[in-house]
């Protein structure tokens, strides 16, 4: 634990609308790549905004399935 930075973290959840689930199931790699890219670009832009934080964010992304069976 000595290497852990003493910084705050802010969990953010980005979801895919349920109407798009069938599309995601048919094109998983493409849809999830776009979802994660859009989420990251949005968070980075908000973090860089001097009215908000004015800093470069560090992001760790995790893709959670819809059900426990996946």
mmCIF file as gemmi writes it, N, C-alpha and C atoms, coordinates in Angstrom:
data_model
loop_
_atom_site.group_PDB
_atom_site.id
_atom_site.type_symbol
_atom_site.label_atom_id
_atom_site.label_alt_id
_atom_site.label_comp_id
_atom_site.label_asym_id
_atom_site.label_entity_id
_atom_site.label_seq_id
_atom_site.pdbx_PDB_ins_code
_atom_site.Cartn_x
_atom_site.Cartn_y
_atom_site.Cartn_z
_atom_site.occupancy
_atom_site.B_iso_or_equiv
_atom_site.pdbx_formal_charge
_atom_site.auth_seq_id
_atom_site.auth_asym_id
_atom_site.pdbx_PDB_model_num
ATOM 1 N N . UNK Axp A 1 ? 0.812 -1.204 0 1 0 ? 1 A 1
ATOM 2 C CA . UNK Axp A 1 ? 0 0 0 1 0 ? 1 A 1
ATOM 3 C C . UNK Axp A 1 ? 0.85 1.26 0 1 0 ? 1 A 1
ATOM 4 N N . UNK Axp A 2 ? 2.137 1.135 0.179 1 0 ? 2 A 1
ATOM 5 C CA . UNK Axp A 2 ? 3 2.308 0.205 1 0 ? 2 A 1
ATOM 6 C C . UNK Axp A 2 ? 3.048 3.014 -1.145 1 0 ? 2 A 1
ATOM 7 N N . UNK Axp A 3 ? 2.699 2.318 -2.219 1 0 ? 3 A 1
ATOM 8 C CA . UNK Axp A 3 ? 2.773 2.912 -3.552 1 0 ? 3 A 1
ATOM 9 C C . UNK Axp A 3 ? 1.454 3.531 -3.999 1 0 ? 3 A 1
ATOM 10 N N . UNK Axp A 4 ? 0.439 3.468 -3.181 1 0 ? 4 A 1
ATOM 11 C CA . UNK Axp A 4 ? -0.858 4.027 -3.531 1 0 ? 4 A 1
ATOM 12 C C . UNK Axp A 4 ? -0.833 5.537 -3.315 1 0 ? 4 A 1
ATOM 13 N N . UNK Axp A 5 ? -1.263 6.277 -4.331 1 0 ? 5 A 1
ATOM 14 C CA . UNK Axp A 5 ? -1.297 7.732 -4.228 1 0 ? 5 A 1
ATOM 15 C C . UNK Axp A 5 ? -2.432 8.186 -3.327 1 0 ? 5 A 1
ATOM 16 N N . UNK Axp A 6 ? -2.179 9.222 -2.574 1 0 ? 6 A 1
ATOM 17 C CA . UNK Axp A 6 ? -3.201 9.792 -1.698 1 0 ? 6 A 1
ATOM 18 C C . UNK Axp A 6 ? -4.041 10.796 -2.493 1 0 ? 6 A 1
ATOM 19 N N . UNK Axp A 7 ? -4.894 10.29 -3.354 1 0 ? 7 A 1
ATOM 20 C CA . UNK Axp A 7 ? -5.762 11.139 -4.18 1 0 ? 7 A 1
ATOM 21 C C . UNK Axp A 7 ? -7.194 10.634 -4.083 1 0 ? 7 A 1
ATOM 22 N N . UNK Axp A 8 ? -8.12 11.516 -4.388 1 0 ? 8 A 1
ATOM 23 C CA . UNK Axp A 8 ? -9.525 11.127 -4.411 1 0 ? 8 A 1
ATOM 24 C C . UNK Axp A 8 ? -9.849 10.411 -5.714 1 0 ? 8 A 1
ATOM 25 N N . UNK Axp A 9 ? -10.817 9.52 -5.648 1 0 ? 9 A 1
ATOM 26 C CA . UNK Axp A 9 ? -11.319 8.92 -6.882 1 0 ? 9 A 1
ATOM 27 C C . UNK Axp A 9 ? -12.814 9.186 -6.959 1 0 ? 9 A 1
ATOM 28 N N . UNK Axp A 10 ? -13.316 9.188 -8.181 1 0 ? 10 A 1
ATOM 29 C CA . UNK Axp A 10 ? -14.71 9.481 -8.44 1 0 ? 10 A 1
ATOM 30 C C . UNK Axp A 10 ? -15.251 8.455 -9.429 1 0 ? 10 A 1
ATOM 31 N N . UNK Axp A 11 ? -15.892 7.405 -8.94 1 0 ? 11 A 1
ATOM 32 C CA . UNK Axp A 11 ? -16.456 6.415 -9.86 1 0 ? 11 A 1
ATOM 33 C C . UNK Axp A 11 ? -17.523 7.039 -10.752 1 0 ? 11 A 1
ATOM 34 N N . UNK Axp A 12 ? -17.488 6.69 -12.018 1 0 ? 12 A 1
ATOM 35 C CA . UNK Axp A 12 ? -18.456 7.171 -13.001 1 0 ? 12 A 1
ATOM 36 C C . UNK Axp A 12 ? -18.984 5.953 -13.747 1 0 ? 12 A 1
ATOM 37 N N . UNK Axp A 13 ? -20.291 5.886 -13.928 1 0 ? 13 A 1
ATOM 38 C CA . UNK Axp A 13 ? -20.899 4.771 -14.647 1 0 ? 13 A 1
ATOM 39 C C . UNK Axp A 13 ? -21.472 5.294 -15.964 1 0 ? 13 A 1
ATOM 40 N N . UNK Axp A 14 ? -21.048 4.684 -17.064 1 0 ? 14 A 1
ATOM 41 C CA . UNK Axp A 14 ? -21.58 5.006 -18.392 1 0 ? 14 A 1
ATOM 42 C C . UNK Axp A 14 ? -22.331 3.772 -18.87 1 0 ? 14 A 1
ATOM 43 N N . UNK Axp A 15 ? -23.563 3.948 -19.257 1 0 ? 15 A 1
ATOM 44 C CA . UNK Axp A 15 ? -24.375 2.799 -19.647 1 0 ? 15 A 1
ATOM 45 C C . UNK Axp A 15 ? -24.794 2.87 -21.104 1 0 ? 15 A 1
ATOM 46 N N . UNK Axp A 16 ? -25.106 1.722 -21.617 1 0 ? 16 A 1
ATOM 47 C CA . UNK Axp A 16 ? -25.635 1.603 -22.972 1 0 ? 16 A 1
ATOM 48 C C . UNK Axp A 16 ? -27.154 1.48 -22.851 1 0 ? 16 A 1
ATOM 49 N N . UNK Axp A 17 ? -27.918 2.287 -23.562 1 0 ? 17 A 1
ATOM 50 C CA . UNK Axp A 17 ? -29.386 2.188 -23.471 1 0 ? 17 A 1
ATOM 51 C C . UNK Axp A 17 ? -29.863 0.775 -23.804 1 0 ? 17 A 1
ATOM 52 N N . UNK Axp A 18 ? -30.893 0.323 -23.115 1 0 ? 18 A 1
ATOM 53 C CA . UNK Axp A 18 ? -31.386 -1.037 -23.326 1 0 ? 18 A 1
ATOM 54 C C . UNK Axp A 18 ? -31.816 -1.282 -24.77 1 0 ? 18 A 1
ATOM 55 N N . UNK Axp A 19 ? -32.249 -0.24 -25.457 1 0 ? 19 A 1
ATOM 56 C CA . UNK Axp A 19 ? -32.639 -0.388 -26.861 1 0 ? 19 A 1
ATOM 57 C C . UNK Axp A 19 ? -31.458 -0.764 -27.753 1 0 ? 19 A 1
ATOM 58 N N . UNK Axp A 20 ? -30.249 -0.557 -27.286 1 0 ? 20 A 1
ATOM 59 C CA . UNK Axp A 20 ? -29.054 -0.856 -28.081 1 0 ? 20 A 1
ATOM 60 C C . UNK Axp A 20 ? -28.411 -2.19 -27.716 1 0 ? 20 A 1
ATOM 61 N N . UNK Axp A 21 ? -28.996 -2.913 -26.779 1 0 ? 21 A 1
ATOM 62 C CA . UNK Axp A 21 ? -28.398 -4.184 -26.349 1 0 ? 21 A 1
ATOM 63 C C . UNK Axp A 21 ? -28.308 -5.204 -27.48 1 0 ? 21 A 1
ATOM 64 N N . UNK Axp A 22 ? -29.341 -5.302 -28.296 1 0 ? 22 A 1
ATOM 65 C CA . UNK Axp A 22 ? -29.298 -6.288 -29.386 1 0 ? 22 A 1
ATOM 66 C C . UNK Axp A 22 ? -28.189 -5.943 -30.375 1 0 ? 22 A 1
ATOM 67 N N . UNK Axp A 23 ? -27.983 -4.668 -30.62 1 0 ? 23 A 1
ATOM 68 C CA . UNK Axp A 23 ? -26.882 -4.241 -31.488 1 0 ? 23 A 1
ATOM 69 C C . UNK Axp A 23 ? -25.54 -4.626 -30.866 1 0 ? 23 A 1
ATOM 70 N N . UNK Axp A 24 ? -25.427 -4.403 -29.555 1 0 ? 24 A 1
ATOM 71 C CA . UNK Axp A 24 ? -24.179 -4.725 -28.861 1 0 ? 24 A 1
ATOM 72 C C . UNK Axp A 24 ? -23.913 -6.226 -28.872 1 0 ? 24 A 1
ATOM 73 N N . UNK Axp A 25 ? -24.946 -7.025 -28.737 1 0 ? 25 A 1
ATOM 74 C CA . UNK Axp A 25 ? -24.75 -8.474 -28.741 1 0 ? 25 A 1
ATOM 75 C C . UNK Axp A 25 ? -24.286 -8.971 -30.101 1 0 ? 25 A 1
ATOM 76 N N . UNK Axp A 26 ? -24.715 -8.306 -31.155 1 0 ? 26 A 1
ATOM 77 C CA . UNK Axp A 26 ? -24.311 -8.71 -32.5 1 0 ? 26 A 1
ATOM 78 C C . UNK Axp A 26 ? -22.954 -8.184 -32.926 1 0 ? 26 A 1
ATOM 79 N N . UNK Axp A 27 ? -22.521 -7.101 -32.314 1 0 ? 27 A 1
ATOM 80 C CA . UNK Axp A 27 ? -21.257 -6.442 -32.702 1 0 ? 27 A 1
ATOM 81 C C . UNK Axp A 27 ? -20.503 -5.998 -31.455 1 0 ? 27 A 1
ATOM 82 N N . UNK Axp A 28 ? -20.227 -6.941 -30.58 1 0 ? 28 A 1
ATOM 83 C CA . UNK Axp A 28 ? -19.666 -6.634 -29.262 1 0 ? 28 A 1
ATOM 84 C C . UNK Axp A 28 ? -18.415 -5.774 -29.302 1 0 ? 28 A 1
ATOM 85 N N . UNK Axp A 29 ? -17.422 -6.22 -30.01 1 0 ? 29 A 1
ATOM 86 C CA . UNK Axp A 29 ? -16.144 -5.487 -30.012 1 0 ? 29 A 1
ATOM 87 C C . UNK Axp A 29 ? -16.31 -4.048 -30.481 1 0 ? 29 A 1
ATOM 88 N N . UNK Axp A 30 ? -17.014 -3.865 -31.557 1 0 ? 30 A 1
ATOM 89 C CA . UNK Axp A 30 ? -17.179 -2.527 -32.127 1 0 ? 30 A 1
ATOM 90 C C . UNK Axp A 30 ? -17.998 -1.613 -31.202 1 0 ? 30 A 1
ATOM 91 N N . UNK Axp A 31 ? -19.13 -2.116 -30.718 1 0 ? 31 A 1
ATOM 92 C CA . UNK Axp A 31 ? -20.002 -1.299 -29.868 1 0 ? 31 A 1
ATOM 93 C C . UNK Axp A 31 ? -19.307 -0.942 -28.56 1 0 ? 31 A 1
ATOM 94 N N . UNK Axp A 32 ? -18.689 -1.916 -27.91 1 0 ? 32 A 1
ATOM 95 C CA . UNK Axp A 32 ? -18.046 -1.632 -26.626 1 0 ? 32 A 1
ATOM 96 C C . UNK Axp A 32 ? -16.803 -0.764 -26.793 1 0 ? 32 A 1
ATOM 97 N N . UNK Axp A 33 ? -16.1 -0.926 -27.902 1 0 ? 33 A 1
ATOM 98 C CA . UNK Axp A 33 ? -14.954 -0.045 -28.161 1 0 ? 33 A 1
ATOM 99 C C . UNK Axp A 33 ? -15.422 1.396 -28.311 1 0 ? 33 A 1
ATOM 100 N N . UNK Axp A 34 ? -16.524 1.598 -29.032 1 0 ? 34 A 1
ATOM 101 C CA . UNK Axp A 34 ? -17.079 2.948 -29.192 1 0 ? 34 A 1
ATOM 102 C C . UNK Axp A 34 ? -17.581 3.504 -27.864 1 0 ? 34 A 1
ATOM 103 N N . UNK Axp A 35 ? -18.253 2.665 -27.076 1 0 ? 35 A 1
ATOM 104 C CA . UNK Axp A 35 ? -18.767 3.1 -25.779 1 0 ? 35 A 1
ATOM 105 C C . UNK Axp A 35 ? -17.632 3.543 -24.857 1 0 ? 35 A 1
ATOM 106 N N . UNK Axp A 36 ? -16.6 2.721 -24.753 1 0 ? 36 A 1
ATOM 107 C CA . UNK Axp A 36 ? -15.48 3.059 -23.87 1 0 ? 36 A 1
ATOM 108 C C . UNK Axp A 36 ? -14.716 4.282 -24.381 1 0 ? 36 A 1
ATOM 109 N N . UNK Axp A 37 ? -14.55 4.391 -25.695 1 0 ? 37 A 1
ATOM 110 C CA . UNK Axp A 37 ? -13.86 5.544 -26.267 1 0 ? 37 A 1
ATOM 111 C C . UNK Axp A 37 ? -14.648 6.83 -26.016 1 0 ? 37 A 1
ATOM 112 N N . UNK Axp A 38 ? -15.961 6.783 -26.233 1 0 ? 38 A 1
ATOM 113 C CA . UNK Axp A 38 ? -16.795 7.959 -26.013 1 0 ? 38 A 1
ATOM 114 C C . UNK Axp A 38 ? -16.785 8.374 -24.54 1 0 ? 38 A 1
ATOM 115 N N . UNK Axp A 39 ? -16.856 7.398 -23.654 1 0 ? 39 A 1
ATOM 116 C CA . UNK Axp A 39 ? -16.818 7.706 -22.222 1 0 ? 39 A 1
ATOM 117 C C . UNK Axp A 39 ? -15.485 8.344 -21.841 1 0 ? 39 A 1
ATOM 118 N N . UNK Axp A 40 ? -14.389 7.777 -22.314 1 0 ? 40 A 1
ATOM 119 C CA . UNK Axp A 40 ? -13.064 8.315 -21.989 1 0 ? 40 A 1
ATOM 120 C C . UNK Axp A 40 ? -12.883 9.719 -22.552 1 0 ? 40 A 1
ATOM 121 N N . UNK Axp A 41 ? -13.269 9.927 -23.808 1 0 ? 41 A 1
ATOM 122 C CA . UNK Axp A 41 ? -13.115 11.254 -24.412 1 0 ? 41 A 1
ATOM 123 C C . UNK Axp A 41 ? -13.948 12.3 -23.667 1 0 ? 41 A 1
ATOM 124 N N . UNK Axp A 42 ? -15.148 11.919 -23.252 1 0 ? 42 A 1
ATOM 125 C CA . UNK Axp A 42 ? -16.012 12.839 -22.518 1 0 ? 42 A 1
ATOM 126 C C . UNK Axp A 42 ? -15.405 13.199 -21.169 1 0 ? 42 A 1
ATOM 127 N N . UNK Axp A 43 ? -14.94 12.185 -20.439 1 0 ? 43 A 1
ATOM 128 C CA . UNK Axp A 43 ? -14.342 12.45 -19.119 1 0 ? 43 A 1
ATOM 129 C C . UNK Axp A 43 ? -13.062 13.287 -19.238 1 0 ? 43 A 1
ATOM 130 N N . UNK Axp A 44 ? -12.234 12.989 -20.222 1 0 ? 44 A 1
ATOM 131 C CA . UNK Axp A 44 ? -11.003 13.758 -20.405 1 0 ? 44 A 1
ATOM 132 C C . UNK Axp A 44 ? -11.307 15.21 -20.749 1 0 ? 44 A 1
ATOM 133 N N . UNK Axp A 45 ? -12.303 15.42 -21.613 1 0 ? 45 A 1
ATOM 134 C CA . UNK Axp A 45 ? -12.683 16.794 -21.967 1 0 ? 45 A 1
ATOM 135 C C . UNK Axp A 45 ? -13.222 17.547 -20.761 1 0 ? 45 A 1
ATOM 136 N N . UNK Axp A 46 ? -14.05 16.908 -19.966 1 0 ? 46 A 1
ATOM 137 C CA . UNK Axp A 46 ? -14.573 17.555 -18.762 1 0 ? 46 A 1
ATOM 138 C C . UNK Axp A 46 ? -13.451 17.85 -17.767 1 0 ? 46 A 1
ATOM 139 N N . UNK Axp A 47 ? -12.518 16.925 -17.627 1 0 ? 47 A 1
ATOM 140 C CA . UNK Axp A 47 ? -11.397 17.136 -16.705 1 0 ? 47 A 1
ATOM 141 C C . UNK Axp A 47 ? -10.5 18.278 -17.133 1 0 ? 47 A 1
ATOM 142 N N . UNK Axp A 48 ? -10.28 18.438 -18.427 1 0 ? 48 A 1
ATOM 143 C CA . UNK Axp A 48 ? -9.42 19.513 -18.938 1 0 ? 48 A 1
ATOM 144 C C . UNK Axp A 48 ? -10.067 20.889 -18.837 1 0 ? 48 A 1
ATOM 145 N N . UNK Axp A 49 ? -11.378 20.933 -18.751 1 0 ? 49 A 1
ATOM 146 C CA . UNK Axp A 49 ? -12.11 22.201 -18.698 1 0 ? 49 A 1
ATOM 147 C C . UNK Axp A 49 ? -11.696 22.99 -17.459 1 0 ? 49 A 1
ATOM 148 N N . UNK Axp A 50 ? -11.114 24.192 -17.643 1 0 ? 50 A 1
ATOM 149 C CA . UNK Axp A 50 ? -10.664 24.981 -16.498 1 0 ? 50 A 1
ATOM 150 C C . UNK Axp A 50 ? -11.804 25.398 -15.564 1 0 ? 50 A 1
ATOM 151 N N . UNK Axp A 51 ? -13.021 25.412 -16.053 1 0 ? 51 A 1
ATOM 152 C CA . UNK Axp A 51 ? -14.168 25.726 -15.199 1 0 ? 51 A 1
ATOM 153 C C . UNK Axp A 51 ? -14.517 24.561 -14.277 1 0 ? 51 A 1
ATOM 154 N N . UNK Axp A 52 ? -14.051 23.387 -14.605 1 0 ? 52 A 1
ATOM 155 C CA . UNK Axp A 52 ? -14.355 22.198 -13.801 1 0 ? 52 A 1
ATOM 156 C C . UNK Axp A 52 ? -13.151 21.791 -12.965 1 0 ? 52 A 1
ATOM 157 N N . UNK Axp A 53 ? -12.155 21.194 -13.597 1 0 ? 53 A 1
ATOM 158 C CA . UNK Axp A 53 ? -10.991 20.718 -12.859 1 0 ? 53 A 1
ATOM 159 C C . UNK Axp A 53 ? -9.694 21.308 -13.404 1 0 ? 53 A 1
ATOM 160 N N . UNK Axp A 54 ? -9.623 21.46 -14.713 1 0 ? 54 A 1
ATOM 161 C CA . UNK Axp A 54 ? -8.412 21.999 -15.331 1 0 ? 54 A 1
ATOM 162 C C . UNK Axp A 54 ? -7.214 21.086 -15.189 1 0 ? 54 A 1
ATOM 163 N N . UNK Axp A 55 ? -7.422 19.798 -15.335 1 0 ? 55 A 1
ATOM 164 C CA . UNK Axp A 55 ? -6.33 18.842 -15.155 1 0 ? 55 A 1
ATOM 165 C C . UNK Axp A 55 ? -6.506 17.663 -16.114 1 0 ? 55 A 1
ATOM 166 N N . UNK Axp A 56 ? -5.451 16.891 -16.259 1 0 ? 56 A 1
ATOM 167 C CA . UNK Axp A 56 ? -5.501 15.667 -17.059 1 0 ? 56 A 1
ATOM 168 C C . UNK Axp A 56 ? -5.902 14.523 -16.135 1 0 ? 56 A 1
ATOM 169 N N . UNK Axp A 57 ? -6.957 13.821 -16.488 1 0 ? 57 A 1
ATOM 170 C CA . UNK Axp A 57 ? -7.447 12.731 -15.65 1 0 ? 57 A 1
ATOM 171 C C . UNK Axp A 57 ? -6.733 11.424 -15.962 1 0 ? 57 A 1
ATOM 172 N N . UNK Axp A 58 ? -6.678 10.571 -14.981 1 0 ? 58 A 1
ATOM 173 C CA . UNK Axp A 58 ? -6.253 9.19 -15.171 1 0 ? 58 A 1
ATOM 174 C C . UNK Axp A 58 ? -7.518 8.343 -15.133 1 0 ? 58 A 1
ATOM 175 N N . UNK Axp A 59 ? -7.675 7.432 -16.078 1 0 ? 59 A 1
ATOM 176 C CA . UNK Axp A 59 ? -8.911 6.661 -16.177 1 0 ? 59 A 1
ATOM 177 C C . UNK Axp A 59 ? -8.595 5.167 -16.188 1 0 ? 59 A 1
ATOM 178 N N . UNK Axp A 60 ? -9.342 4.429 -15.395 1 0 ? 60 A 1
ATOM 179 C CA . UNK Axp A 60 ? -9.338 2.972 -15.458 1 0 ? 60 A 1
ATOM 180 C C . UNK Axp A 60 ? -10.75 2.562 -15.836 1 0 ? 60 A 1
ATOM 181 N N . UNK Axp A 61 ? -10.905 1.83 -16.916 1 0 ? 61 A 1
ATOM 182 C CA . UNK Axp A 61 ? -12.238 1.446 -17.388 1 0 ? 61 A 1
ATOM 183 C C . UNK Axp A 61 ? -12.448 -0.046 -17.192 1 0 ? 61 A 1
ATOM 184 N N . UNK Axp A 62 ? -13.648 -0.395 -16.748 1 0 ? 62 A 1
ATOM 185 C CA . UNK Axp A 62 ? -14.034 -1.792 -16.563 1 0 ? 62 A 1
ATOM 186 C C . UNK Axp A 62 ? -15.372 -1.998 -17.244 1 0 ? 62 A 1
ATOM 187 N N . UNK Axp A 63 ? -15.466 -3.026 -18.055 1 0 ? 63 A 1
ATOM 188 C CA . UNK Axp A 63 ? -16.719 -3.345 -18.727 1 0 ? 63 A 1
ATOM 189 C C . UNK Axp A 63 ? -17.44 -4.407 -17.91 1 0 ? 63 A 1
ATOM 190 N N . UNK Axp A 64 ? -18.62 -4.058 -17.382 1 0 ? 64 A 1
ATOM 191 C CA . UNK Axp A 64 ? -19.415 -4.998 -16.605 1 0 ? 64 A 1
ATOM 192 C C . UNK Axp A 64 ? -20.517 -5.573 -17.481 1 0 ? 64 A 1
ATOM 193 N N . UNK Axp A 65 ? -20.77 -6.87 -17.386 1 0 ? 65 A 1
ATOM 194 C CA . UNK Axp A 65 ? -21.855 -7.471 -18.173 1 0 ? 65 A 1
ATOM 195 C C . UNK Axp A 65 ? -23.221 -7.122 -17.591 1 0 ? 65 A 1
ATOM 196 N N . UNK Axp A 66 ? -24.243 -7.385 -18.375 1 0 ? 66 A 1
ATOM 197 C CA . UNK Axp A 66 ? -25.604 -7.091 -17.945 1 0 ? 66 A 1
ATOM 198 C C . UNK Axp A 66 ? -26.093 -8.076 -16.911 1 0 ? 66 A 1
ATOM 199 N N . UNK Axp A 67 ? -25.685 -9.321 -17.027 1 0 ? 67 A 1
ATOM 200 C CA . UNK Axp A 67 ? -26.133 -10.343 -16.086 1 0 ? 67 A 1
ATOM 201 C C . UNK Axp A 67 ? -24.932 -11.105 -15.567 1 0 ? 67 A 1
ATOM 202 N N . UNK Axp A 68 ? -25.136 -11.844 -14.528 1 0 ? 68 A 1
ATOM 203 C CA . UNK Axp A 68 ? -24.044 -12.636 -13.947 1 0 ? 68 A 1
ATOM 204 C C . UNK Axp A 68 ? -23.64 -13.807 -14.843 1 0 ? 68 A 1
ATOM 205 N N . UNK Axp A 69 ? -24.538 -14.227 -15.75 1 0 ? 69 A 1
ATOM 206 C CA . UNK Axp A 69 ? -24.234 -15.362 -16.62 1 0 ? 69 A 1
ATOM 207 C C . UNK Axp A 69 ? -23.151 -15.045 -17.647 1 0 ? 69 A 1
ATOM 208 N N . UNK Axp A 70 ? -23.028 -13.767 -18.029 1 0 ? 70 A 1
ATOM 209 C CA . UNK Axp A 70 ? -22.012 -13.407 -19.018 1 0 ? 70 A 1
ATOM 210 C C . UNK Axp A 70 ? -20.642 -13.497 -18.401 1 0 ? 70 A 1
